[in-house]
Amino acid sequence: MRTLTSYVSRFLLILIFFSAVSVANAAAKPGGRLIVIRVANFGWNLAANLKINGQTVANIVQGRRYDHRIPAGPHVLTVSVVPNLQSSQPTSITLNVRPGGTYIFTALWDSDHVYLRPTTLSPAEMAKLGL
């Protein structure tokens, strides 16, 4: 019985150690929060394809949004429409993320292209969206 208690104690100590290391690593990598909202009139059968630094991170469909933490520093955000039936060109913007910052953009569809616009939502509208 004593060996079982010894094993459980060691296991708990190891678990606490790895938890502390994980928390320290998370605190050591400050970043910001990026939220991309898809405008309601984007199209029911279209999605906004979001790329960060050339890597696709999301296809934002109707009723959804992208809401994740990203590392601090400069990033290139590129948005395009999928499926791209009109051969429209993607648009890009550069975002310099600061630690603790929150960046909210709206993906808009206008004529034949899609682009990101910094949000113009009021604090009440953001609270309604849960932001």
Contact map, one row per residue, 1 for C-alpha under 8 A:
11111000000000000000000000000000000000000000000000000000000000000000000000000000000000000000000000000000000000000000000000000000000
11111100000000000000000000000000000000000000000000000000000000000000000000000000000000000000000000000000000000000000000000000000000
11111110000000000000000000000000000000000000000000000000000000000000000000000000000000000000000000000000000000000000000000000000000
11111111000000000000000000000000000000000000000000000000000000000000000000000000000000000000000000000000000000000000000000000000000
11111111100000000000000000000000000000000000000000000000000000000000000000000000000000000000000000000000000000000000000000000000000
01111111110000000000000000000000000000000000000000000000000000000000000000000000000000000000000000000000000000000000000000000000000
00111111111000000000000000000000000000000000000000000000000000000000000000000000000000000000000000000000000000000000000000000000000
00011111111100000000000000000000000000000000000000000000000000000000000000000000000000000000000000000000000000000000000000000000000
00001111111110000000000000000000000000000000000000000000000000000000000000000000000000000000000000000000000000000000000000000000000
00000111111111000000000000000000000000000000000000000000000000000000000000000000000000000000000000000000000000000000000000000000000
00000011111111100000000000000000000000000000000000000000000000000000000000000000000000000000000000000000000000000000000000000000000
00000001111111110000000000000000000000000000000000000000000000000000000000000000000000000000000000000000000000000000000000000000000
00000000111111111000000000000000000000000000000000000000000000000000000000000000000000000000000000000000000000000000000000000000000
00000000011111111100000000000000000000000000000000000000000000000000000000000000000000000000000000000000000000000000000000000000000
00000000001111111110000000000000000000000000000000000000000000000000000000000000000000000000000000000000000000000000000000000000000
00000000000111111111000000000000000000000000000000000000000000000000000000000000000000000000000000000000000000000000000000000000000
00000000000011111111100000000000000000000000000000000000000000000000000000000000000000000000000000000000000000000000000000000000000
00000000000001111111110000000000000000000000000000000000000000000000000000000000000000000000000000000000000000000000000000000000000
00000000000000111111111000000000000000000000000000000000000000000000000000000000000000000000000000000000000000000000000000000000000
00000000000000011111111100000000000000000000000000000000000000000000000000000000000000000000000000000000000000000000000000000000000
00000000000000001111111110000000000000000000000000000000000000000000000000000000000000000000000000000000000000000000000000000000000
00000000000000000111111111000000000000000000000000000000000000000000000000000000000000000000000000000000000000000000000000000000000
00000000000000000011111111100000000000000000000000000000000000000000000000000000000000000000000000000000000000000000000000000000000
00000000000000000001111111110000000000000000000000000000000000000000000000000000000000000000000000000000000000000000000000000000000
00000000000000000000111111111000000000000000000000000000000000000000000000000000000000000000000000000000000000000000000000000000000
00000000000000000000011111111100000000000000000000000000000000000000000000000000000000000000000000000000000000000000000000000000000
00000000000000000000001111111100000000000000000000000000000000000000000000000000000000000000000000000000000000000000000000000000000
00000000000000000000000111111100000000000000000000000000000000000000000000000000000000000000000000000000000000000000000000000000000
00000000000000000000000011111110000000000000000000000000000000000000001000000000000000000000000000000000000000000000000000000000000
00000000000000000000000001111111000000000000000000000000000000000000001100000000000000000000000000110000000000000000000000000000000
00000000000000000000000000001111100000000000000000000000000000000000111100000000000000000000000011111000000000000000000000000000000
00000000000000000000000000000111110000000000000000000000000000000000111100000000000000000000000011111110000000000000000000000000000
00000000000000000000000000000011111000000000000000000000000000000011110000000000000000000000000000011110000000000000000000000000000
00000000000000000000000000000001111100000000000000000000000000000111110000000000000000000000000000000111000000000000000000000000000
00000000000000000000000000000000111110000000000000000000000000001111000000000000000000000000000000000111100000000000000000000000000
00000000000000000000000000000000011111000000000000000000000000001110000000000000000000000000000000000001111000000000000000000000000
00000000000000000000000000000000001111100000000000000000000100011100000000000000000000000000000000000001111000000000000000000000000
00000000000000000000000000000000000111110100000100000000000111111000000000000000000000000000000000000000011100000000000000000000000
00000000000000000000000000000000000011111100000000000000000000000000000000000000000000000000000000000000011110000000000000000000000
00000000000000000000000000000000000001111110000000000000000001100000000000000000000000000000000000000000000000000000000000000000000
00000000000000000000000000000000000000111111000000000000000000000000000000000000000000000000000000000000000010000000000000000000000
00000000000000000000000000000000000001111111011000000000000001000000000000000000000000000000000000000000000110000000000000000000000
00000000000000000000000000000000000000011111111000000000000001000000000000000000000000000000000000000000000000000000000000000000000
00000000000000000000000000000000000000001111110000000000000001000000000000000000000000000000000000000000000000000000000000000000000
00000000000000000000000000000000000000000011111000000000000000000000000000000000000000000000000000000000000000000000000000000000000
00000000000000000000000000000000000000000111111100000000000011000000000000000000111000000000000000000000000000000000000000000000000
00000000000000000000000000000000000000000110111110000000001111000000000000000000111000000000000000000000000000000000000000000000000
00000000000000000000000000000000000001000000011111000000011110000000000000000011110000000000000000000000001000000100000000000000000
00000000000000000000000000000000000000000000001111100001111100000000000000000011110000000000000000000000000000000000000000000000000
00000000000000000000000000000000000000000000000111110001111100000000000000001111000000000000000000000000000000000000000000000000000
00000000000000000000000000000000000000000000000011111111110000000000000000011110000000000000000000000000000000000000000000000000000
00000000000000000000000000000000000000000000000001111111100000000000000000111100000000000000000000000000000000000000000000000000000
00000000000000000000000000000000000000000000000000111110000000000000000000111100000000000000000000000000000000000000000000000000000
00000000000000000000000000000000000000000000000000111111000000000000000000011100000000000000000000000000000000000000000000000000000
00000000000000000000000000000000000000000000000000111111100000000000000000000000000000000000000000000000000000000000000000000000000
00000000000000000000000000000000000000000000000011110111111000000000000000000000000000000000000000000000000000000000000000000000000
00000000000000000000000000000000000000000000000011110011111000000000000000000000000000000000000000000000000000000000000000000000000
00000000000000000000000000000000000000000000000111100001111100000100000000000000000000000000000000000000000000000000000000000000000
00000000000000000000000000000000000000000000001111000001111110000000000000000000010000000000000000000000000000000000000000000000000
00000000000000000000000000000000000011000000001111000000011111011100000000000000000000000000000000000000000000000000000000000000000
00000000000000000000000000000000000001000000011100000000001111111000000000000000000000000000000000000000000000000000000000000000000
00000000000000000000000000000000000001010111011000000000000111110000000000000000000000000000000000000000000000000000000000000000000
00000000000000000000000000000000000001010000000000000000000011111000000000000000000000000000000000000000000000000000000000000000000
00000000000000000000000000000000000011000000000000000000000111111100000000000000000000000000000000000000000000000000000000000000000
00000000000000000000000000000000001111000000000000000000000110111110000000000000000000000000000000000000000000000000000000000000000
00000000000000000000000000000000011110000000000000000000010100011111000000000000000000000000000000000000000000000000000000000000000
00000000000000000000000000000000111100000000000000000000000000001111100000000000000000000000000000000000000000000000000000000000000
00000000000000000000000000000000111000000000000000000000000000000111110000000000000000000000000000000000000000000000000000000000000
00000000000000000000000000000011110000000000000000000000000000000011111000000000000000000000000000000000000000000000000000000000000
00000000000000000000000000000011110000000000000000000000000000000001111100000000000000000000000010000000000000000000000000000000000
00000000000000000000000000001111000000000000000000000000000000000000111110000000000000000000000010100000000000000000000000000000000
00000000000000000000000000000111000000000000000000000000000000000000011111000000000000000000000111100000000000000000000000000000000
00000000000000000000000000000000000000000000000000000000000000000000001111100000000000000000000111000000000000000000000000000000000
00000000000000000000000000000000000000000000000000000000000000000000000111110000000000000000011110000000000000000000000000000000000
00000000000000000000000000000000000000000000000000011000000000000000000011111000000000000000011110000000000000000000000000000000000
00000000000000000000000000000000000000000000000000111100000000000000000001111100000000000001111000000000000000000000000000000000000
00000000000000000000000000000000000000000000000001111100000000000000000000111110000000000001111000000000000000000000000000000000000
00000000000000000000000000000000000000000000000001111100000000000000000000011111000000000111100000000000000000000000000000000000000
00000000000000000000000000000000000000000000000111100000000000000000000000001111100000000111000000000000001000000111000000000000000
00000000000000000000000000000000000000000000000111000000000000000000000000000111110100011110000000000000000000001110000000000000000
00000000000000000000000000000000000000000000011110000000000000000000000000000011111100010100000000000000000000001100000000000000000
00000000000000000000000000000000000000000000011110000000001000000000000000000001111110000000000000000000000000000000000000000000000
00000000000000000000000000000000000000000000011000000000000000000000000000000000111110000000000000000000000000000000000000000000000
00000000000000000000000000000000000000000000000000000000000000000000000000000001111111110000000000000000000000000000000000000000000
00000000000000000000000000000000000000000000000000000000000000000000000000000000011111110000000000000000000000000000000000000000000
00000000000000000000000000000000000000000000000000000000000000000000000000000000000111110000000000000000000000010000000000000000000
00000000000000000000000000000000000000000000000000000000000000000000000000000000000111111000000000000000000000000000000000000000000
00000000000000000000000000000000000000000000000000000000000000000000000000000001100111111100000000000000000000011000000000000000000
00000000000000000000000000000000000000000000000000000000000000000000000000000001000000111110000000000000000000001000000000000000000
00000000000000000000000000000000000000000000000000000000000000000000000000000111100000011111000000000000000000001110000000000000000
00000000000000000000000000000000000000000000000000000000000000000000000000000111000000001111100000000000000000001111000000000000000
00000000000000000000000000000000000000000000000000000000000000000000000000011110000000000111110000000000000000000011000000000000000
00000000000000000000000000000000000000000000000000000000000000000000000000011100000000000011111000000000000000000001000000000000000
00000000000000000000000000000000000000000000000000000000000000000000000001111000000000000001111100000000000000000000000000000000000
00000000000000000000000000000000000000000000000000000000000000000000000001111000000000000000111110000000000000000000000000000000000
00000000000000000000000000000000000000000000000000000000000000000000000111100000000000000000011111000000000000000000000000000000000
00000000000000000000000000000011000000000000000000000000000000000000011111100000000000000000001111101000000000000000000000000000000
00000000000000000000000000000011000000000000000000000000000000000000000110000000000000000000000111111000000000000000000000000000000
00000000000000000000000000000111000000000000000000000000000000000000001100000000000000000000000011111000000000000000000000000000000
00000000000000000000000000000111100000000000000000000000000000000000000000000000000000000000000001111100000000000000000000000000000
00000000000000000000000000000011100000000000000000000000000000000000000000000000000000000000000011111110000000000000000000000000000
00000000000000000000000000000001111000000000000000000000000000000000000000000000000000000000000000011111000000000000000000000000000
00000000000000000000000000000001111000000000000000000000000000000000000000000000000000000000000000001111100000000000010000000000000
00000000000000000000000000000000011110000000000000000000000000000000000000000000000000000000000000000111110000000000011000000000000
00000000000000000000000000000000001110000000000000000000000000000000000000000000000000000000000000000011111000000001111000000000000
00000000000000000000000000000000000111100000000000000000000000000000000000000000000000000000000000000001111100000001111000000000000
00000000000000000000000000000000000111100000000100000000000000000000000000000010000000000000000000000000111110000111100000000000000
00000000000000000000000000000000000001100100000000000000000000000000000000000000000000000000000000000000011111000111100000000000000
00000000000000000000000000000000000000101100000000000000000000000000000000000000000000000000000000000000001111111110000000000000000
00000000000000000000000000000000000000000000000000000000000000000000000000000000000000000000000000000000000111111100000000000000000
00000000000000000000000000000000000000000000000000000000000000000000000000000000000000000000000000000000000011111000000000000000000
00000000000000000000000000000000000000000000000000000000000000000000000000000000000001010000000000000000000011111100000000000000000
00000000000000000000000000000000000000000000000000000000000000000000000000000001100000011110000000000000000011111110000000000000000
00000000000000000000000000000000000000000000000100000000000000000000000000000011100000000110000000000000001111011111000000000000000
00000000000000000000000000000000000000000000000000000000000000000000000000000011000000000111000000000000001110001111100000000000000
00000000000000000000000000000000000000000000000000000000000000000000000000000010000000000011100000000000111100000111110000000000000
00000000000000000000000000000000000000000000000000000000000000000000000000000000000000000000000000000000111100000011111000000000000
00000000000000000000000000000000000000000000000000000000000000000000000000000000000000000000000000000011110000000001111100000000000
00000000000000000000000000000000000000000000000000000000000000000000000000000000000000000000000000000001110000000000111110000000000
00000000000000000000000000000000000000000000000000000000000000000000000000000000000000000000000000000000000000000000011111000000000
00000000000000000000000000000000000000000000000000000000000000000000000000000000000000000000000000000000000000000000001111111100000
00000000000000000000000000000000000000000000000000000000000000000000000000000000000000000000000000000000000000000000000111111100000
00000000000000000000000000000000000000000000000000000000000000000000000000000000000000000000000000000000000000000000000011111110000
00000000000000000000000000000000000000000000000000000000000000000000000000000000000000000000000000000000000000000000000011111111000
00000000000000000000000000000000000000000000000000000000000000000000000000000000000000000000000000000000000000000000000011111111100
00000000000000000000000000000000000000000000000000000000000000000000000000000000000000000000000000000000000000000000000011111111111
00000000000000000000000000000000000000000000000000000000000000000000000000000000000000000000000000000000000000000000000000111111111
00000000000000000000000000000000000000000000000000000000000000000000000000000000000000000000000000000000000000000000000000011111111
00000000000000000000000000000000000000000000000000000000000000000000000000000000000000000000000000000000000000000000000000001111111
00000000000000000000000000000000000000000000000000000000000000000000000000000000000000000000000000000000000000000000000000000111111
00000000000000000000000000000000000000000000000000000000000000000000000000000000000000000000000000000000000000000000000000000111111
